[in-house]
């Protein structure tokens, strides 16, 4: 019998932290391609809570990124730490 475990980047501790406050989690420190990793793991595992948390987190972070882009001062102040923690998907400029 073969069992697969989720990577540490998607551990229950990280999921709980994202649920509590998505801004406090440096997802880049968890995995450079955090959301791509999450999408791949969800192809292998049926984790409804993870689907909900990652979807919600991605949407909230996208809104925060857009807000930071409109307010350049945010990137210099409180938003600087948040922006450093963006994963590669969030850093793409298109």
C-alpha positions, 0 to 999 in steps of 0.5 A: 500500500502506498501513501502520500503525504502533503508537503510541508508548504500545505500542512494544516499549520499553513492552511490554518494560518491562511484562514486566520490572516492571509497577509501574515503568511509568507507563501514564497518562503513556503514554496516559490510556486505555492499556488502551482504546488497547491493545484498539483496536490489537489489533483492527487488529493481530495481535500475540500478544505484546502480547495476552499482555503487556497481559492479564497486566499488567492482571491484575497491576495489578488485584491491586495496586490491590486490595492498595493499596485494602486498605492505605491506607498504601500509597497514602501510601508506595511505592504513591503513584507507582503509583497516580498512574500508573493509566489511566482504566480503572483509576481508575473506581470501581464 
